[in-house]
Amino acid sequence: MRDKIEIIKEIYQIGDDMQERKEALQKIAPYVDEIMKAFYEKLLQKPQIAAFIPLERIEELKKKQIKFLQDLLTLPFDEKLYKRIAQVAIAHYHIKLDPLYMSYGYHVLSDLILAQSQKDPSLLPYLKLIIKYLKVAEAIMSEEYFAQKTLAESPYRANDLFVAINILHMAYVRCQDSFARMEVDKEAKEMFEHSLQELQPYRRILEEAGFNLSAIKRFCTQFANEPNKQNLEHLRHSIERPLADLRVSAYLSTDSALVLLRTMTDIIYRRNVTKEQRLDIPIIKQTIRRLLAHNFGWAIERLDFFEEEPKEECDIAKLLAYKDHIFYIVIDCADIANKLYVLESIDLILEAIKLTLYLRSKEEK
């Protein structure tokens, strides 16, 4: 990363200009609100970009843009600032915003900033300095966006954020029964809080997508201390909308065919469902739940095990057996555009699990 920083400094002739940057920020401060208002008005005129801008979050997004500009003009140009800019790029990658649209945003913002010189020509040197740093940020974001894309397309590299979001989703699903009873399930709560902790390394990225881990943890604690409708509503509001937005793009952020192929290979050849020396039904259920959570947690709305064939309607009800024990796994998929494909993929995985359980049963006789 140091090499990248040095090259960027050379390209954009960045030296010891901290004082000039801070002065530029002070000069543009009176116009920032007007600029940001016009900025989002212009972006919303482009339907392909407007699709990524939730109208109810525009005020919040304006504040984030202003904070980003402040960081750009007040922090030393070092590894910390580079990472701050890179995190924004990675967030844009995960919501599948085309880098061309990112560049368009920088173009619009630069034009709006430069236009302030028409009101006061003495601002021009300061505005040029601000635009230079916007170009620096754009260069870093483009670099890190495509670096993230290269990593995600590597066929045998696990997408840790993808897995962590899936685990959080499944942990949240486990809490639903206790929510209905206005009670606190201690085990489900611990699992949910643990999954929040697993997401801490991605906190900045998730915040860019509207996912505030600190707020979720706070509302979780409030509901645990006082389980009532108001606290439950706060918790649901803080997690369900951003979680839904993330799961819409989650499957698109991985190469689904390779994910499925790798999973099938691991089940059949590595026997990752039956590899424990001591195997019993609770271990099998736990392994199946974990395997499906890692791969399809974002898409699963319900996952249960039954000892008898379920009578209610569901998307998948698969009979599984180990030795003389027969049980059913029941799965409902969220209402998503590619639901049929996801259900077929889950069904294939369950067939592979069924086969490995049968082979293990035969080996032990």
C-alpha positions as CSV (number, residue, x, y, z in Angstrom):
1,M,0.0,0.0,0.0
2,R,2.9,2.4,0.7
3,D,4.0,2.0,-2.9
4,K,0.6,3.0,-4.1
5,I,0.5,6.0,-1.8
6,E,3.9,7.2,-3.1
7,I,2.8,6.8,-6.7
8,I,-0.4,8.8,-6.1
9,K,1.6,11.5,-4.4
10,E,3.8,11.8,-7.4
11,I,1.0,11.8,-9.9
12,Y,-1.0,14.4,-8.1
13,Q,1.9,16.3,-6.7
14,I,0.8,15.9,-3.1
15,G,3.2,17.5,-0.6
16,D,2.8,19.2,2.8
17,D,-0.4,21.1,2.0
18,M,-2.4,20.4,5.1
19,Q,-2.9,24.0,6.0
20,E,-4.0,24.8,2.4
21,R,-6.5,22.0,2.5
22,K,-8.0,23.1,5.8
23,E,-8.3,26.7,4.4
24,A,-10.1,25.3,1.4
25,L,-12.6,23.5,3.6
26,Q,-13.3,26.7,5.5
27,K,-13.8,28.6,2.3
28,I,-16.3,26.1,0.9
29,A,-18.2,25.4,4.2
30,P,-20.9,28.1,3.6
31,Y,-21.8,26.5,0.2
32,V,-21.7,22.8,1.2
33,D,-25.4,22.3,2.0
34,E,-26.4,23.9,-1.3
35,I,-23.8,21.8,-3.2
36,M,-25.0,18.5,-1.6
37,K,-28.7,19.3,-2.3
38,A,-27.9,19.9,-6.0
39,F,-25.6,16.9,-6.1
40,Y,-28.4,14.4,-5.1
41,E,-30.9,16.2,-7.3
42,K,-28.7,15.6,-10.3
43,L,-28.0,12.0,-9.4
44,L,-31.7,11.2,-9.0
45,Q,-32.2,12.4,-12.6
46,K,-30.3,9.3,-13.8
47,P,-32.6,6.3,-13.2
48,Q,-29.7,3.8,-13.3
49,I,-28.1,5.7,-10.4
50,A,-31.3,6.7,-8.6
51,A,-31.9,2.9,-8.1
52,F,-29.0,2.9,-5.6
53,I,-30.2,5.9,-3.6
54,P,-33.0,5.2,-1.0
55,L,-35.0,8.4,-0.8
56,E,-35.5,8.1,2.9
57,R,-31.8,8.1,3.5
58,I,-30.8,11.1,1.5
59,E,-30.3,13.4,4.5
60,E,-28.1,10.7,6.1
61,L,-26.1,10.3,2.8
62,K,-25.6,14.0,2.6
63,K,-24.0,14.0,6.0
64,K,-21.8,11.1,5.1
65,Q,-20.7,12.9,1.9
66,I,-19.8,16.0,3.9
67,K,-17.9,13.9,6.5
68,F,-16.0,12.2,3.7
69,L,-15.1,15.6,2.2
70,Q,-13.9,16.8,5.6
71,D,-11.7,13.7,6.1
72,L,-10.3,14.2,2.6
73,L,-9.3,17.8,3.4
74,T,-8.2,17.5,7.1
75,L,-6.5,14.1,7.5
76,P,-2.8,13.4,6.5
77,F,-2.5,11.7,3.2
78,D,-1.3,8.3,4.6
79,E,-2.3,4.7,4.9
80,K,-5.2,5.6,7.3
81,L,-6.8,8.0,4.8
82,Y,-6.2,5.5,1.9
83,K,-8.0,2.8,3.8
84,R,-10.9,5.2,4.6
85,I,-11.3,5.9,0.9
86,A,-10.9,2.2,0.0
87,Q,-13.7,1.2,2.5
88,V,-16.1,3.4,0.5
89,A,-15.1,1.7,-2.7
90,I,-15.6,-1.8,-1.2
91,A,-19.1,-0.7,0.0
92,H,-19.9,0.4,-3.5
93,Y,-18.7,-2.9,-4.8
94,H,-20.9,-4.9,-2.5
95,I,-24.0,-2.9,-3.5
96,K,-23.0,-3.5,-7.1
97,L,-22.7,0.1,-8.1
98,D,-21.0,0.3,-11.5
99,P,-17.6,2.2,-11.2
100,L,-18.7,4.3,-14.2
101,Y,-21.5,5.7,-12.0
102,M,-19.0,6.4,-9.2
103,S,-17.0,8.4,-11.8
104,Y,-20.1,10.2,-12.8
105,G,-20.8,11.2,-9.2
106,Y,-17.3,12.6,-8.9
107,H,-17.8,14.5,-12.2
108,V,-21.1,16.1,-10.9
109,L,-19.6,17.0,-7.5
110,S,-16.5,18.6,-9.1
111,D,-18.7,20.6,-11.5
112,L,-20.9,21.9,-8.6
113,I,-17.8,22.8,-6.5
114,L,-16.1,24.6,-9.4
115,A,-19.4,26.6,-10.1
116,Q,-19.0,28.4,-6.8
117,S,-16.2,30.4,-8.4
118,Q,-18.8,32.3,-10.4
119,K,-20.2,33.7,-7.1
120,D,-16.7,34.6,-5.8
121,P,-13.7,34.3,-8.2
122,S,-11.3,34.5,-5.2
123,L,-12.4,31.0,-4.3
124,L,-10.9,29.4,-7.5
125,P,-7.5,28.3,-6.1
126,Y,-9.2,26.7,-3.1
127,L,-11.8,25.0,-5.3
128,K,-9.1,23.6,-7.6
129,L,-7.3,22.1,-4.6
130,I,-10.6,20.4,-3.4
131,I,-11.2,19.0,-6.9
132,K,-7.6,17.6,-7.0
133,Y,-8.3,15.6,-3.9
134,L,-11.6,14.4,-5.3
135,K,-9.6,13.1,-8.3
136,V,-7.2,11.4,-5.8
137,A,-10.2,9.7,-4.1
138,E,-11.7,8.6,-7.4
139,A,-8.4,7.0,-8.4
140,I,-8.1,5.1,-5.1
141,M,-11.8,4.0,-5.3
142,S,-11.4,2.7,-8.8
143,E,-8.3,0.8,-7.9
144,E,-9.8,-0.8,-4.8
145,Y,-13.2,-1.5,-6.4
146,F,-11.5,-3.6,-9.1
147,A,-9.1,-5.2,-6.6
148,Q,-12.2,-6.3,-4.6
149,K,-13.8,-7.7,-7.8
150,T,-10.6,-9.7,-8.6
151,L,-10.6,-11.2,-5.1
152,A,-14.3,-12.1,-5.2
153,E,-13.9,-13.8,-8.6
154,S,-11.1,-16.0,-7.3
155,P,-12.8,-19.4,-7.4
156,Y,-11.5,-20.8,-4.1
157,R,-11.3,-17.7,-2.0
158,A,-14.1,-17.6,0.6
159,N,-15.9,-14.2,0.7
160,D,-15.6,-13.6,4.5
161,L,-18.1,-10.7,4.5
162,F,-20.6,-12.8,2.5
163,V,-20.3,-15.7,5.1
164,A,-20.5,-13.3,8.1
165,I,-23.7,-11.7,6.7
166,N,-25.3,-15.1,6.1
167,I,-24.5,-16.1,9.7
168,L,-26.0,-12.9,11.0
169,H,-29.1,-13.5,9.0
170,M,-29.6,-17.0,10.3
171,A,-28.9,-15.9,13.8
172,Y,-31.6,-13.2,13.4
173,V,-34.0,-15.9,12.0
174,R,-33.4,-17.9,15.2
175,C,-34.6,-14.9,17.3
176,Q,-38.0,-14.6,15.5
177,D,-39.9,-17.1,17.7
178,S,-38.8,-15.2,20.9
179,F,-39.9,-11.9,19.3
180,A,-43.4,-13.3,18.7
181,R,-43.6,-14.2,22.4
182,M,-42.0,-10.9,23.5
183,E,-39.4,-12.9,25.3
184,V,-35.6,-13.2,25.2
185,D,-34.2,-16.5,24.1
186,K,-30.8,-16.5,25.8
187,E,-29.1,-19.0,23.3
188,A,-30.5,-17.1,20.3
189,K,-29.4,-13.8,21.7
190,E,-25.9,-15.0,22.3
191,M,-25.7,-16.4,18.8
192,F,-26.9,-13.1,17.4
193,E,-24.5,-11.0,19.4
194,H,-21.6,-13.3,18.4
195,S,-22.5,-12.8,14.7
196,L,-22.5,-9.1,15.2
197,Q,-19.1,-9.3,16.7
198,E,-17.9,-11.3,13.6
199,L,-18.9,-8.4,11.4
200,Q,-16.9,-5.8,13.3
201,P,-13.9,-5.9,10.8
202,Y,-16.4,-4.8,8.1
203,R,-18.1,-2.1,10.3
204,R,-17.1,0.9,8.0
205,I,-18.2,-1.0,4.9
206,L,-21.5,-1.9,6.3
207,E,-22.2,1.6,7.5
208,E,-21.8,2.8,4.0
209,A,-24.7,0.4,3.1
210,G,-26.8,1.7,6.0
211,F,-26.0,-1.1,8.4
212,N,-25.1,0.4,11.8
213,L,-23.7,-2.3,14.0
214,S,-23.5,-0.1,17.1
215,A,-27.2,0.8,16.8
216,I,-28.2,-2.8,16.3
217,K,-26.3,-3.9,19.4
218,R,-27.8,-1.1,21.4
219,F,-31.4,-1.9,20.4
220,C,-30.7,-5.6,21.0
221,T,-29.6,-4.8,24.6
222,Q,-32.7,-2.6,25.1
223,F,-35.0,-5.3,24.0
224,A,-33.2,-7.9,26.2
225,N,-33.5,-5.6,29.2
226,E,-37.1,-4.6,28.4
227,P,-38.8,-6.8,25.8
228,N,-41.7,-4.7,24.6
229,K,-43.2,-3.7,21.2
230,Q,-41.4,-0.3,21.1
231,N,-37.9,-1.8,21.6
232,L,-38.6,-4.6,19.2
233,E,-39.7,-2.1,16.5
234,H,-36.4,-0.2,17.0
235,L,-34.4,-3.4,16.7
236,R,-36.3,-4.5,13.6
237,H,-36.0,-1.1,11.9
238,S,-32.3,-1.1,12.5
239,I,-31.6,-4.5,10.9
240,E,-34.4,-5.7,8.6
241,R,-34.2,-3.0,5.8
242,P,-30.4,-2.9,5.5
243,L,-30.3,-6.7,5.8
244,A,-32.8,-7.0,3.0
245,D,-30.8,-4.6,0.8
246,L,-27.6,-6.6,1.5
247,R,-29.2,-10.0,0.8
248,V,-30.6,-8.7,-2.6
249,S,-27.0,-8.1,-3.8
250,A,-25.3,-10.8,-1.8
251,Y,-25.8,-13.6,-4.3
252,L,-24.8,-11.4,-7.1
253,S,-21.5,-10.6,-5.3
254,T,-20.3,-14.2,-5.6
255,D,-20.0,-16.5,-8.6
256,S,-23.0,-18.7,-7.7
257,A,-22.0,-21.6,-10.0
258,L,-18.6,-21.9,-8.4
259,V,-20.0,-21.5,-4.9
260,L,-22.4,-24.4,-5.6
261,L,-19.7,-26.5,-7.2
262,R,-17.3,-26.0,-4.4
263,T,-20.0,-26.9,-1.8
264,M,-21.0,-30.0,-3.6
265,T,-17.4,-31.1,-4.0
266,D,-16.7,-30.6,-0.3
267,I,-19.8,-32.6,0.7
268,I,-19.2,-35.6,-1.6
269,Y,-15.4,-35.9,-1.6
270,R,-14.3,-34.3,1.7
271,R,-17.4,-35.6,3.5
272,N,-17.6,-32.4,5.5
273,V,-21.1,-33.5,6.8
274,T,-19.9,-36.9,8.1
275,K,-16.2,-36.5,8.8
276,E,-16.6,-36.5,12.6
277,Q,-15.6,-39.7,14.2
278,R,-18.5,-39.6,16.6
279,L,-21.5,-38.8,14.5
280,D,-25.1,-38.5,15.9
281,I,-28.3,-36.6,14.8
282,P,-27.6,-33.4,16.8
283,I,-24.1,-33.1,15.2
284,I,-25.6,-33.8,11.7
285,K,-28.3,-31.1,12.2
286,Q,-25.7,-28.6,13.5
287,T,-23.4,-29.3,10.5
288,I,-26.3,-29.0,7.9
289,R,-27.4,-25.7,9.5
290,R,-23.9,-24.3,9.4
291,L,-23.3,-25.4,5.8
292,L,-26.6,-23.9,4.5
293,A,-26.0,-20.7,6.6
294,H,-22.6,-20.2,5.0
295,N,-23.9,-20.6,1.4
296,F,-27.6,-19.5,1.5
297,G,-28.1,-17.8,4.8
298,W,-29.1,-14.6,3.0
299,A,-31.9,-16.3,1.1
300,I,-33.3,-18.6,3.8
301,E,-36.3,-17.3,5.7
302,R,-36.9,-20.5,7.7
303,L,-34.9,-23.6,8.5
304,D,-36.4,-26.3,10.8
305,F,-36.0,-30.0,11.5
306,F,-39.0,-32.4,12.1
307,E,-39.2,-36.0,13.2
308,E,-42.3,-36.5,11.0
309,E,-43.3,-35.3,7.6
310,P,-44.5,-31.7,7.9
311,K,-48.1,-31.0,7.1
312,E,-47.8,-27.3,6.4
313,E,-46.7,-25.9,3.1
314,C,-43.1,-25.1,2.6
315,D,-40.6,-24.5,-0.2
316,I,-38.5,-27.6,0.5
317,A,-39.2,-30.6,2.8
318,K,-36.4,-33.2,2.4
319,L,-36.3,-36.6,4.0
320,L,-32.9,-37.4,5.5
321,A,-31.7,-40.6,7.3
322,Y,-28.8,-41.7,9.3
323,K,-28.8,-45.4,10.3
324,D,-32.3,-46.1,11.5
325,H,-33.1,-42.5,12.3
326,I,-35.3,-40.6,9.8
327,F,-35.9,-36.9,10.0
328,Y,-37.0,-34.0,7.7
329,I,-35.4,-30.7,7.0
330,V,-37.9,-27.9,6.1
331,I,-36.8,-24.7,4.3
332,D,-38.6,-21.6,3.2
333,C,-36.8,-19.2,0.9
334,A,-37.2,-15.4,1.0
335,D,-39.2,-13.7,-1.7
336,I,-36.4,-12.9,-4.1
337,A,-36.1,-12.6,-7.9
338,N,-34.0,-15.7,-8.4
339,K,-35.9,-17.9,-5.9
340,L,-36.4,-20.8,-8.2
341,Y,-32.6,-21.1,-8.9
342,V,-31.7,-20.8,-5.2
343,L,-34.2,-23.5,-4.3
344,E,-32.8,-25.8,-7.0
345,S,-29.3,-25.2,-5.6
346,I,-30.3,-25.9,-2.0
347,D,-32.1,-29.0,-3.2
348,L,-28.9,-30.3,-4.9
349,I,-26.9,-29.7,-1.8
350,L,-29.4,-31.6,0.3
351,E,-29.3,-34.5,-2.1
352,A,-25.5,-34.6,-1.7
353,I,-25.9,-34.6,2.1
354,K,-28.5,-37.4,1.8
355,L,-26.0,-39.4,-0.2
356,T,-23.1,-39.0,2.2
357,L,-25.3,-39.8,5.2
358,Y,-26.4,-43.0,3.4
359,L,-22.7,-44.0,2.6
360,R,-21.6,-43.3,6.2
361,S,-24.5,-45.5,7.5
362,K,-23.4,-48.3,5.1
363,E,-19.8,-48.1,6.3
364,E,-20.7,-48.4,9.9
365,K,-22.8,-51.6,9.5
